[in-house]
Amino acid sequence: MSIVYSALLPHSPLLINPIGKDHTKILAPTLESYQKVIQQLKNRNVETIFIISPHGSKQTDKLSLNAPLQYEVSLADFGDLSTRLEIEPDLPLAQKIKDNENLKDKLHINDQTILDYGSSIPLYLILSDLPGLKALSLTYSDQSLDANYEFGKDLSSILKKSDKNIAIIASGDMSHCLQKDSPGGYSPKGAKFDNQIKEILAQGQDVDKKILDIDNSIIKKAGECGLRSLIVMLGILNDYNYEPKILSYQSDFGVGYLSAQFNNLEAK
């Protein structure tokens, strides 16, 4: 038991039909990737999803762990009043994280019942098919990639000792600057960034090191929101061998939606 599966998933509101409407159909390849992830979660009897989001209560120099008595998915901010879901947090796991000495000065705790949309959308899409799962939501810090990677390594020592089957989900989108009408405007470094991430995952060797070595000037111009989610996840997986596999990539709406799984986890 402990960490049995991991994935990187986009969190576009357009994936939710009442919001995306006809656009949701265009994102069918991404939704198919979600179905593949759901099947893997079933196959591995996952009990808790530990999700890393860019859009929770973010701290400058600390990880932010959201651990209320109950989570609620609400997408009312996107005009969707019908998509709602209650999710049970894994509070015993949250307590173990809070009690860990290595994270004592690196962790901010909050108790926001309404989940941020970076957590809400992946969890809604997954738990609608797997309603029995618990979850725990974490937001990375504004510190460097290296610092967030080290945070992930600290978390790994706790998660891998769990008596439950845990899946790590990094929620995040790639570049928001792929086209002239992209949310972040256009930058040629947007596509360069996305291609670098895809190439690193496709090669499958020294993934964490290669991502940490990406030129910071490219990262800044890419306008992404998923890199630190990914790097915290890779820090957590530092003590594991794994096989990364790209499930899909779409850029139809000027944002890179990359879905990938990190399978066949084996403790080193």
Backbone as CSV, one residue per row, in Angstrom:
resi,resn,N_x,N_y,N_z,CA_x,CA_y,CA_z,C_x,C_y,C_z
1,MET,0.839,-1.202,0.000,0.000,0.000,0.000,0.875,1.253,0.000
2,SER,0.345,2.384,0.297,0.893,3.733,0.230,0.613,4.332,-1.152
3,ILE,1.624,4.904,-1.808,1.383,5.567,-3.100,1.380,4.510,-4.210
4,VAL,0.263,4.401,-4.897,0.123,3.339,-5.901,-0.073,3.869,-7.322
5,TYR,-0.308,5.186,-7.469,-0.583,5.715,-8.809,-0.457,7.232,-8.764
6,SER,-0.175,7.821,-9.918,-0.059,9.269,-9.996,-0.396,9.753,-11.398
7,ALA,-0.912,10.976,-11.491,-1.281,11.519,-12.798,-1.228,13.039,-12.787
8,LEU,-1.013,13.598,-13.965,-1.108,15.036,-14.207,-2.372,15.265,-15.027
9,LEU,-3.264,16.137,-14.534,-4.537,16.356,-15.218,-4.851,17.846,-15.310
10,PRO,-5.417,18.279,-16.442,-5.839,19.674,-16.582,-7.145,19.924,-15.842
11,HIS,-7.434,21.195,-15.587,-8.638,21.512,-14.811,-9.500,22.572,-15.505
12,SER,-9.579,22.519,-16.801,-10.392,23.502,-17.516,-11.864,23.387,-17.122
13,PRO,-12.522,24.499,-16.779,-13.966,24.457,-16.517,-14.767,23.960,-17.723
14,LEU,-14.188,24.083,-18.917,-14.886,23.628,-20.126,-15.096,22.120,-20.148
15,LEU,-14.390,21.391,-19.280,-14.584,19.945,-19.190,-15.923,19.587,-18.550
16,ILE,-16.538,20.555,-17.873,-17.833,20.342,-17.219,-18.930,20.788,-18.176
17,ASN,-19.803,19.874,-18.557,-20.751,20.140,-19.641,-21.644,21.366,-19.435
18,PRO,-22.197,21.610,-18.252,-23.026,22.814,-18.096,-22.254,24.108,-18.329
19,ILE,-20.933,24.063,-18.198,-20.104,25.242,-18.454,-19.623,25.254,-19.900
20,GLY,-19.036,24.140,-20.338,-18.419,24.083,-21.660,-19.397,23.968,-22.806
21,LYS,-20.543,23.311,-22.566,-21.554,23.064,-23.604,-20.905,22.434,-24.845
22,ASP,-20.986,23.070,-25.994,-20.414,22.475,-27.214,-18.888,22.357,-27.127
23,HIS,-18.259,23.218,-26.362,-16.805,23.147,-26.218,-16.375,21.860,-25.513
24,THR,-17.243,21.356,-24.640,-16.909,20.130,-23.916,-16.668,18.981,-24.888
25,LYS,-17.436,18.958,-25.974,-17.272,17.893,-26.973,-15.888,17.953,-27.627
26,ILE,-15.380,19.154,-27.811,-14.056,19.310,-28.426,-12.970,18.734,-27.522
27,LEU,-13.229,18.755,-26.215,-12.255,18.242,-25.249,-12.434,16.753,-24.975
28,ALA,-13.081,16.054,-25.890,-13.303,14.610,-25.734,-12.009,13.834,-25.488
29,PRO,-10.888,14.127,-26.180,-9.652,13.384,-25.888,-9.187,13.547,-24.436
30,THR,-9.344,14.752,-23.877,-8.964,14.961,-22.485,-9.903,14.200,-21.555
31,LEU,-11.191,14.208,-21.854,-12.149,13.459,-21.035,-11.892,11.955,-21.129
32,GLU,-11.435,11.501,-22.288,-11.071,10.086,-22.427,-9.857,9.767,-21.551
33,SER,-8.937,10.719,-21.447,-7.779,10.526,-20.559,-8.234,10.407,-19.116
34,TYR,-9.197,11.225,-18.738,-9.756,11.111,-17.392,-10.319,9.713,-17.161
35,GLN,-10.994,9.166,-18.162,-11.560,7.822,-18.010,-10.462,6.772,-17.832
36,LYS,-9.352,6.957,-18.520,-8.222,6.029,-18.359,-7.651,6.124,-16.947
37,VAL,-7.556,7.338,-16.432,-7.069,7.525,-15.066,-8.033,6.877,-14.076
38,ILE,-9.328,7.087,-14.278,-10.335,6.492,-13.394,-10.216,4.973,-13.385
39,GLN,-9.985,4.385,-14.545,-9.836,2.928,-14.609,-8.614,2.473,-13.825
40,GLN,-7.529,3.227,-13.913,-6.326,2.882,-13.160,-6.573,3.006,-11.651
41,LEU,-7.332,4.009,-11.246,-7.655,4.168,-9.831,-8.477,2.980,-9.335
42,LYS,-9.402,2.514,-10.182,-10.190,1.327,-9.837,-9.294,0.102,-9.731
43,ASN,-8.422,-0.061,-10.723,-7.559,-1.249,-10.759,-6.662,-1.338,-9.525
44,ARG,-6.278,-0.184,-8.992,-5.340,-0.159,-7.873,-6.034,0.029,-6.526
45,ASN,-7.364,-0.035,-6.549,-8.136,0.082,-5.301,-7.735,1.315,-4.495
46,VAL,-7.619,2.429,-5.179,-7.235,3.680,-4.521,-8.319,4.095,-3.527
47,GLU,-7.881,4.538,-2.360,-8.806,4.956,-1.301,-8.803,6.461,-1.084
48,THR,-7.656,7.104,-1.330,-7.530,8.548,-1.121,-6.811,9.183,-2.300
49,ILE,-7.355,10.315,-2.763,-6.675,11.117,-3.777,-6.050,12.328,-3.086
50,PHE,-4.743,12.445,-3.225,-4.003,13.599,-2.708,-3.779,14.518,-3.905
51,ILE,-4.508,15.621,-3.946,-4.480,16.489,-5.133,-3.706,17.776,-4.847
52,ILE,-2.860,18.151,-5.796,-2.040,19.359,-5.691,-2.588,20.374,-6.693
53,SER,-3.037,21.514,-6.193,-3.734,22.500,-7.024,-2.990,23.833,-7.049
54,PRO,-3.077,24.554,-8.169,-2.476,25.900,-8.226,-3.382,26.983,-7.641
55,HIS,-4.655,26.655,-7.380,-5.643,27.720,-7.173,-6.268,27.750,-5.788
56,GLY,-5.661,27.053,-4.823,-6.135,27.162,-3.451,-5.579,28.402,-2.776
57,SER,-5.673,28.450,-1.449,-5.140,29.573,-0.683,-3.611,29.489,-0.677
58,LYS,-2.985,30.304,-1.506,-1.541,30.182,-1.735,-0.744,31.055,-0.770
59,GLN,0.359,30.490,-0.279,1.269,31.194,0.620,2.597,31.451,-0.097
60,THR,3.276,32.505,0.312,4.541,32.854,-0.330,5.597,31.775,-0.125
61,ASP,5.706,31.286,1.117,6.825,30.402,1.434,6.408,29.099,2.102
62,LYS,5.115,28.753,2.025,4.637,27.534,2.663,3.662,26.792,1.763
63,LEU,3.623,25.479,1.921,2.555,24.694,1.341,1.269,25.024,2.092
64,SER,0.146,24.927,1.416,-1.134,25.217,2.049,-2.013,23.972,1.988
65,LEU,-2.287,23.393,3.143,-3.100,22.183,3.233,-4.516,22.570,3.646
66,ASN,-5.479,22.229,2.812,-6.877,22.538,3.103,-7.539,21.311,3.718
67,ALA,-7.905,21.393,5.003,-8.428,20.220,5.700,-9.639,20.571,6.554
68,PRO,-10.776,20.884,5.934,-11.999,21.125,6.689,-12.671,19.794,7.055
69,LEU,-13.800,19.862,7.734,-14.534,18.639,8.071,-15.235,18.047,6.850
70,GLN,-15.482,18.903,5.851,-16.150,18.443,4.622,-15.731,19.333,3.463
71,TYR,-15.522,18.707,2.305,-15.288,19.473,1.074,-16.601,19.586,0.304
72,GLU,-16.743,20.707,-0.405,-17.866,20.871,-1.323,-17.351,21.391,-2.657
73,VAL,-17.796,20.745,-3.722,-17.526,21.237,-5.071,-18.656,22.187,-5.443
74,SER,-18.299,23.402,-5.802,-19.271,24.376,-6.284,-18.623,25.169,-7.406
75,LEU,-19.286,25.190,-8.554,-18.757,25.926,-9.705,-19.645,27.120,-10.042
76,ALA,-20.267,27.683,-8.995,-21.161,28.823,-9.190,-20.425,30.021,-9.776
77,ASP,-19.123,30.141,-9.497,-18.342,31.266,-10.053,-18.276,31.221,-11.568
78,PHE,-18.532,30.033,-12.144,-18.534,29.880,-13.604,-19.962,29.858,-14.154
79,GLY,-20.935,30.237,-13.331,-22.326,30.276,-13.767,-23.017,28.929,-13.740
80,ASP,-22.374,27.930,-13.145,-22.935,26.581,-13.085,-23.443,26.329,-11.668
81,LEU,-24.764,26.340,-11.503,-25.360,26.134,-10.187,-25.771,24.686,-9.963
82,SER,-25.631,23.853,-10.995,-26.109,22.474,-10.893,-25.019,21.477,-10.521
83,THR,-23.769,21.787,-10.811,-22.669,20.854,-10.532,-22.210,21.024,-9.096
84,ARG,-22.581,20.059,-8.268,-22.227,20.101,-6.855,-21.867,18.695,-6.395
85,LEU,-20.988,18.611,-5.410,-20.590,17.314,-4.884,-19.983,17.513,-3.498
86,GLU,-20.314,16.633,-2.578,-19.675,16.625,-1.268,-18.629,15.523,-1.236
87,ILE,-17.459,15.845,-0.688,-16.336,14.901,-0.664,-15.801,14.843,0.764
88,GLU,-15.513,13.649,1.224,-14.972,13.476,2.569,-13.457,13.649,2.558
89,PRO,-12.920,14.560,3.341,-11.465,14.698,3.427,-10.857,13.525,4.198
90,ASP,-9.619,13.209,3.886,-8.893,12.192,4.642,-8.224,12.899,5.824
91,LEU,-8.989,13.103,6.889,-8.496,13.873,8.028,-7.391,13.159,8.804
92,PRO,-7.424,11.830,8.932,-6.282,11.177,9.591,-4.967,11.418,8.857
93,LEU,-5.011,11.405,7.521,-3.796,11.689,6.756,-3.384,13.148,6.942
94,ALA,-4.365,14.044,6.952,-4.063,15.460,7.189,-3.372,15.647,8.538
95,GLN,-3.823,14.918,9.551,-3.223,15.041,10.876,-1.778,14.562,10.873
96,LYS,-1.513,13.478,10.153,-0.134,12.979,10.072,0.780,14.005,9.411
97,ILE,0.255,14.696,8.405,1.046,15.728,7.732,1.291,16.902,8.683
98,LYS,0.231,17.307,9.396,0.372,18.416,10.354,1.399,18.101,11.444
99,ASP,1.434,16.847,11.873,2.291,16.458,12.996,3.751,16.205,12.602
100,ASN,4.041,16.215,11.316,5.387,15.884,10.871,6.369,17.026,11.167
101,GLU,7.442,16.699,11.846,8.412,17.718,12.256,9.083,18.402,11.069
102,ASN,9.320,17.659,9.983,9.991,18.236,8.815,9.160,19.315,8.135
103,LEU,7.838,19.277,8.351,6.956,20.245,7.706,6.447,21.313,8.666
104,LYS,6.909,21.263,9.910,6.374,22.124,10.955,6.385,23.595,10.561
105,ASP,7.469,24.070,9.976,7.582,25.485,9.607,7.351,25.725,8.118
106,LYS,6.876,24.687,7.426,6.720,24.801,5.972,5.263,24.642,5.528
107,LEU,4.347,24.596,6.511,2.976,24.231,6.201,1.996,25.241,6.781
108,HIS,1.081,25.683,5.946,-0.039,26.520,6.376,-1.306,25.675,6.315
109,ILE,-2.132,25.736,7.366,-3.353,24.944,7.418,-4.560,25.857,7.286
110,ASN,-5.511,25.494,6.430,-6.783,26.204,6.381,-7.925,25.189,6.334
111,ASP,-9.136,25.682,6.448,-10.287,24.784,6.511,-11.436,25.302,5.646
112,GLN,-11.137,25.563,4.382,-12.130,26.101,3.454,-12.983,24.971,2.890
113,THR,-14.259,24.992,3.197,-15.167,23.927,2.766,-15.304,23.898,1.246
114,ILE,-15.478,25.063,0.621,-15.619,25.127,-0.834,-14.248,24.960,-1.464
115,LEU,-14.097,23.914,-2.248,-12.816,23.642,-2.899,-12.522,24.630,-4.013
116,ASP,-11.255,24.984,-4.182,-10.853,25.784,-5.330,-11.087,24.987,-6.612
117,TYR,-11.211,25.690,-7.749,-11.596,24.970,-8.963,-10.493,24.071,-9.502
118,GLY,-9.239,24.343,-9.133,-8.163,23.445,-9.534,-8.270,22.086,-8.877
119,SER,-8.884,22.044,-7.698,-9.180,20.776,-7.027,-10.554,20.255,-7.432
120,SER,-11.528,21.175,-7.518,-12.917,20.781,-7.755,-13.127,20.025,-9.056
121,ILE,-12.548,20.541,-10.138,-12.862,19.957,-11.443,-12.298,18.544,-11.584
122,PRO,-11.008,18.295,-11.291,-10.540,16.907,-11.352,-11.270,15.990,-10.376
123,LEU,-11.492,16.450,-9.147,-12.153,15.588,-8.165,-13.595,15.302,-8.554
124,TYR,-14.282,16.290,-9.103,-15.665,16.056,-9.543,-15.714,15.019,-10.662
125,LEU,-14.835,15.164,-11.645,-14.831,14.240,-12.773,-14.459,12.819,-12.342
126,ILE,-13.590,12.710,-11.355,-13.163,11.384,-10.893,-14.167,10.780,-9.915
127,LEU,-14.571,11.562,-8.909,-15.413,11.009,-7.859,-16.872,10.831,-8.273
128,SER,-17.257,11.423,-9.390,-18.583,11.120,-9.925,-18.663,9.654,-10.333
129,ASP,-17.521,9.078,-10.737,-17.449,7.651,-11.072,-17.019,6.802,-9.880
130,LEU,-16.281,7.398,-8.944,-15.751,6.658,-7.791,-16.159,7.388,-6.504
131,PRO,-17.436,7.320,-6.146,-17.947,8.148,-5.045,-17.421,7.812,-3.669
132,GLY,-16.795,6.664,-3.498,-16.343,6.277,-2.165,-14.988,6.823,-1.763
133,LEU,-14.289,7.466,-2.681,-12.928,7.917,-2.395,-12.915,9.140,-1.482
134,LYS,-11.878,9.228,-0.663,-11.609,10.430,0.111,-10.583,11.271,-0.640
135,ALA,-10.383,12.499,-0.176,-9.434,13.389,-0.857,-8.738,14.269,0.164
136,LEU,-7.643,14.853,-0.280,-6.925,15.849,0.501,-6.307,16.836,-0.488
137,SER,-6.556,18.119,-0.265,-6.154,19.152,-1.219,-5.005,19.997,-0.685
138,LEU,-3.988,20.152,-1.509,-2.784,20.917,-1.166,-2.503,21.937,-2.263
139,THR,-2.078,23.122,-1.875,-1.645,24.141,-2.839,-0.161,24.411,-2.633
140,TYR,0.591,24.445,-3.729,2.030,24.683,-3.641,2.317,26.117,-3.220
141,SER,3.572,26.397,-2.929,3.961,27.740,-2.504,4.454,28.555,-3.705
142,ASP,4.683,29.838,-3.462,5.227,30.724,-4.503,6.742,30.636,-4.579
143,GLN,7.348,29.764,-3.791,8.794,29.649,-3.824,9.262,28.968,-5.111
144,SER,10.555,28.781,-5.215,11.169,28.238,-6.428,10.723,26.808,-6.694
145,LEU,11.014,26.348,-7.909,10.744,24.955,-8.251,11.497,24.018,-7.320
146,ASP,12.746,24.343,-7.040,13.551,23.490,-6.170,12.946,23.385,-4.776
147,ALA,12.465,24.504,-4.244,11.865,24.494,-2.911,10.600,23.642,-2.895
148,ASN,9.781,23.768,-3.925,8.563,22.967,-3.997,8.870,21.485,-4.195
149,TYR,9.936,21.212,-4.920,10.374,19.824,-5.083,10.783,19.239,-3.728
150,GLU,11.487,20.017,-2.930,11.896,19.562,-1.598,10.679,19.377,-0.694
151,PHE,9.684,20.251,-0.833,8.436,20.066,-0.090,7.836,18.697,-0.428
152,GLY,7.832,18.377,-1.722,7.294,17.089,-2.155,8.048,15.932,-1.519
153,LYS,9.363,16.046,-1.432,10.172,14.983,-0.809,9.816,14.822,0.675
154,ASP,9.573,15.947,1.349,9.151,15.873,2.753,7.804,15.160,2.877
155,LEU,6.895,15.449,1.958,5.577,14.811,1.992,5.670,13.318,1.708
156,SER,6.614,12.953,0.875,6.744,11.548,0.471,6.958,10.638,1.664
157,SER,7.753,11.089,2.617,8.064,10.251,3.779,6.815,9.948,4.596
158,ILE,5.819,10.829,4.518,4.557,10.614,5.235,3.611,9.735,4.416
159,LEU,3.441,10.091,3.155,2.457,9.409,2.315,2.807,7.946,2.087
160,LYS,4.101,7.660,1.938,4.474,6.282,1.619,4.349,5.354,2.823
161,LYS,4.125,5.923,4.021,3.910,5.104,5.207,2.431,4.872,5.492
162,SER,1.576,5.393,4.628,0.141,5.263,4.859,-0.300,3.809,4.732
163,ASP,-1.348,3.466,5.471,-1.915,2.125,5.348,-3.032,2.092,4.309
164,LYS,-3.188,3.197,3.567,-4.186,3.274,2.504,-3.502,3.347,1.139
165,ASN,-4.237,2.999,0.114,-3.754,3.165,-1.262,-4.023,4.607,-1.687
166,ILE,-2.950,5.342,-1.944,-3.055,6.768,-2.260,-2.667,7.014,-3.711
167,ALA,-3.426,7.888,-4.376,-3.063,8.377,-5.707,-2.723,9.855,-5.605
168,ILE,-1.637,10.255,-6.229,-1.226,11.665,-6.267,-1.686,12.246,-7.608
169,ILE,-2.486,13.305,-7.553,-2.933,13.981,-8.766,-2.384,15.402,-8.782
170,ALA,-1.588,15.718,-9.797,-1.122,17.089,-10.007,-2.110,17.772,-10.942
171,SER,-2.813,18.759,-10.431,-3.784,19.499,-11.226,-3.122,20.740,-11.797
172,GLY,-3.245,20.943,-13.098,-2.642,22.133,-13.680,-2.695,22.135,-15.191
173,ASP,-2.704,23.321,-15.755,-2.673,23.491,-17.207,-1.289,23.972,-17.629
174,MET,-0.953,23.684,-18.854,0.321,24.124,-19.394,0.201,25.576,-19.875
175,SER,0.873,25.966,-20.919,0.929,27.369,-21.325,-0.450,27.940,-21.652
176,HIS,-0.666,29.180,-21.192,-1.868,29.938,-21.533,-1.573,30.967,-22.624
177,CYS,-0.472,30.759,-23.362,-0.003,31.766,-24.322,0.286,31.147,-25.695
178,LEU,-0.551,30.216,-26.120,-0.267,29.462,-27.342,-0.790,30.129,-28.608
179,GLN,-1.771,31.027,-28.470,-2.385,31.673,-29.626,-2.614,33.153,-29.323
180,LYS,-2.939,33.919,-30.359,-3.170,35.350,-30.161,-4.357,35.609,-29.243
181,ASP,-5.356,34.716,-29.287,-6.529,34.901,-28.443,-6.469,34.064,-27.173
182,SER,-5.280,33.586,-26.812,-5.114,32.837,-25.564,-5.354,33.747,-24.363
183,PRO,-5.736,33.187,-23.220,-5.965,34.012,-22.023,-4.766,34.860,-21.636
184,GLY,-3.545,34.373,-21.899,-2.349,35.130,-21.555,-1.728,35.857,-22.732
185,GLY,-2.479,35.971,-23.852,-1.885,36.532,-25.062,-0.963,35.514,-25.707
186,TYR,-0.217,35.927,-26.715,0.651,34.983,-27.433,2.124,35.180,-27.085
187,SER,2.796,34.065,-26.879,4.253,34.064,-26.759,4.781,32.798,-27.429
188,PRO,5.798,32.917,-28.277,6.363,31.714,-28.898,6.958,30.753,-27.866
189,LYS,7.260,31.267,-26.675,7.819,30.397,-25.643,6.759,29.516,-24.989
190,GLY,5.494,29.838,-25.249,4.428,28.998,-24.726,4.488,27.596,-25.307
191,ALA,4.527,27.521,-26.627,4.612,26.212,-27.290,5.948,25.542,-26.991
192,LYS,7.009,26.339,-26.880,8.322,25.771,-26.573,8.298,25.096,-25.205
193,PHE,7.657,25.754,-24.239,7.543,25.174,-22.896,6.758,23.865,-22.933
194,ASP,5.587,23.906,-23.555,4.748,22.702,-23.608,5.482,21.548,-24.295
195,ASN,6.175,21.863,-25.374,6.907,20.817,-26.102,8.033,20.227,-25.255
196,GLN,8.675,21.074,-24.454,9.739,20.569,-23.585,9.182,19.596,-22.547
197,ILE,8.069,19.959,-21.928,7.448,19.078,-20.937,7.051,17.760,-21.584
198,LYS,6.437,17.832,-22.753,6.012,16.599,-23.446,7.212,15.732,-23.815
199,GLU,8.268,16.367,-24.281,9.466,15.619,-24.669,10.109,14.934,-23.463
200,ILE,10.170,15.636,-22.334,10.760,15.063,-21.126,9.949,13.857,-20.658
201,LEU,8.632,13.988,-20.665,7.784,12.873,-20.237,7.875,11.698,-21.207
202,ALA,7.965,12.009,-22.500,8.057,10.937,-23.501,9.372,10.168,-23.370
203,GLN,10.450,10.868,-23.050,11.743,10.201,-22.865,11.753,9.340,-21.602
204,GLY,11.106,9.828,-20.558,10.900,9.042,-19.357,12.107,8.828,-18.463
205,GLN,13.199,9.526,-18.705,14.414,9.358,-17.915,14.758,10.670,-17.208
206,ASP,15.102,10.584,-15.911,15.490,11.773,-15.134,14.475,12.895,-15.294
207,VAL,13.204,12.542,-15.197,12.130,13.501,-15.440,12.231,14.699,-14.512
208,ASP,12.400,14.447,-13.210,12.442,15.557,-12.266,13.625,16.488,-12.520
209,LYS,14.794,15.921,-12.745,15.992,16.734,-12.981,15.834,17.600,-14.232
210,LYS,15.319,17.020,-15.309,15.179,17.755,-16.569,14.150,18.873,-16.451
211,ILE,13.089,18.636,-15.703,12.083,19.681,-15.528,12.639,20.804,-14.656
212,LEU,13.385,20.451,-13.633,14.006,21.477,-12.785,15.019,22.314,-13.559
213,ASP,15.552,21.763,-14.647,16.570,22.464,-15.441,15.991,23.313,-16.569
214,ILE,14.671,23.351,-16.727,14.072,24.172,-17.786,14.422,25.642,-17.549
215,ASP,14.795,26.324,-18.619,15.194,27.731,-18.547,14.069,28.569,-17.936
216,ASN,14.398,29.319,-16.890,13.391,30.112,-16.182,12.746,31.173,-17.064
217,SER,13.485,31.670,-18.059,12.919,32.690,-18.959,11.797,32.104,-19.808
218,ILE,11.902,30.818,-20.139,10.832,30.142,-20.883,9.616,29.957,-19.990
219,ILE,9.851,29.542,-18.745,8.751,29.319,-17.815,7.954,30.604,-17.606
220,LYS,8.656,31.726,-17.395,7.979,32.997,-17.131,7.095,33.424,-18.301
221,LYS,7.558,33.212,-19.528,6.803,33.631,-20.710,5.699,32.645,-21.088
222,ALA,5.758,31.430,-20.531,4.776,30.406,-20.912,3.407,30.677,-20.304
223,GLY,3.368,31.344,-19.155,2.078,31.614,-18.528,1.358,30.348,-18.102
224,GLU,2.092,29.407,-17.501,1.495,28.120,-17.101,0.981,28.186,-15.663
225,CYS,0.193,27.169,-15.275,-0.233,27.087,-13.877,-0.102,25.665,-13.343
226,GLY,0.635,24.818,-14.072,0.720,23.425,-13.658,2.105,22.944,-13.287
227,LEU,3.126,23.760,-13.524,4.494,23.279,-13.350,4.804,22.960,-11.891
228,ARG,4.405,23.824,-10.983,4.709,23.565,-9.574,3.875,22.418,-9.012
229,SER,2.652,22.260,-9.489,1.881,21.069,-9.101,2.642,19.815,-9.501
230,LEU,3.139,19.835,-10.726,3.885,18.690,-11.244,5.168,18.459,-10.457
231,ILE,5.865,19.530,-10.113,7.165,19.355,-9.456,6.995,18.903,-8.008
232,VAL,5.923,19.325,-7.327,5.647,18.787,-5.991,5.362,17.290,-6.095
233,MET,4.564,16.919,-7.093,4.266,15.503,-7.300,5.542,14.706,-7.562
234,LEU,6.434,15.240,-8.375,7.685,14.538,-8.673,8.569,14.444,-7.434
235,GLY,8.497,15.450,-6.564,9.209,15.355,-5.298,8.669,14.215,-4.444
236,ILE,7.348,14.076,-4.431,6.722,12.978,-3.693,7.153,11.633,-4.268
237,LEU,7.313,11.578,-5.596,7.677,10.327,-6.267,9.189,10.105,-6.311
238,ASN,9.942,10.955,-5.629,11.403,10.880,-5.677,11.938,9.503,-5.293
239,ASP,11.274,8.840,-4.371,11.749,7.537,-3.893,11.132,6.372,-4.658
240,TYR,10.541,6.671,-5.811,9.887,5.632,-6.605,10.438,5.603,-8.024
241,ASN,10.486,4.427,-8.586,10.620,4.288,-10.031,9.213,4.324,-10.625
242,TYR,9.081,4.894,-11.812,7.759,4.983,-12.445,7.921,5.093,-13.952
243,GLU,6.821,4.866,-14.648,6.801,4.975,-16.106,5.838,6.093,-16.514
244,PRO,6.367,7.259,-16.914,5.474,8.332,-17.361,4.932,8.033,-18.763
245,LYS,3.691,8.399,-18.973,3.063,8.194,-20.284,2.087,9.327,-20.545
246,ILE,2.256,9.994,-21.678,1.318,11.046,-22.077,0.040,10.387,-22.578
247,LEU,-1.084,10.813,-22.028,-2.380,10.274,-22.431,-3.028,11.125,-23.517
248,SER,-2.868,12.441,-23.421,-3.421,13.340,-24.438,-2.851,14.733,-24.250
249,TYR,-2.928,15.521,-25.325,-2.559,16.929,-25.262,-3.459,17.681,-26.216
250,GLN,-4.073,18.750,-25.724,-4.938,19.581,-26.562,-4.610,21.054,-26.350
251,SER,-4.758,21.818,-27.422,-4.532,23.265,-27.328,-5.606,24.020,-28.107
252,ASP,-6.782,23.421,-28.227,-7.859,23.973,-29.056,-8.304,25.364,-28.617
253,PHE,-8.179,25.662,-27.336,-8.669,26.935,-26.823,-7.535,27.851,-26.375
254,GLY,-6.340,27.619,-26.917,-5.219,28.496,-26.638,-4.508,28.220,-25.341
255,VAL,-4.886,27.122,-24.661,-4.242,26.692,-23.413,-3.824,25.239,-23.579
256,GLY,-2.651,24.888,-23.088,-2.190,23.512,-23.206,-2.803,22.626,-22.128
257,TYR,-3.601,21.665,-22.552,-4.203,20.706,-21.629,-3.483,19.375,-21.784
258,LEU,-2.568,19.123,-20.868,-1.741,17.917,-20.919,-2.207,16.927,-19.861
259,SER,-2.517,15.714,-20.300,-2.877,14.625,-19.377,-1.807,13.558,-19.474
260,ALA,-1.306,13.122,-18.320,-0.264,12.097,-18.304,-0.405,11.262,-17.049
261,GLN,0.049,10.039,-17.122,0.052,9.176,-15.939,1.460,8.707,-15.615
262,PHE,1.668,8.397,-14.365,2.957,7.914,-13.867,2.658,6.562,-13.234
263,ASN,2.888,5.519,-14.015,2.373,4.190,-13.692,3.489,3.257,-13.216
264,ASN,3.075,2.092,-12.768,4.013,1.045,-12.332,4.986,1.563,-11.276
265,LEU,4.434,2.247,-10.280,5.266,2.786,-9.205,5.895,1.655,-8.395
266,GLU,7.175,1.829,-8.141,7.924,0.834,-7.382,8.908,1.557,-6.473
267,ALA,8.802,1.332,-5.176,9.715,1.988,-4.240,11.158,1.613,-4.524
268,LYS,12.046,2.605,-4.503,13.446,2.355,-4.784,14.121,1.626,-3.612
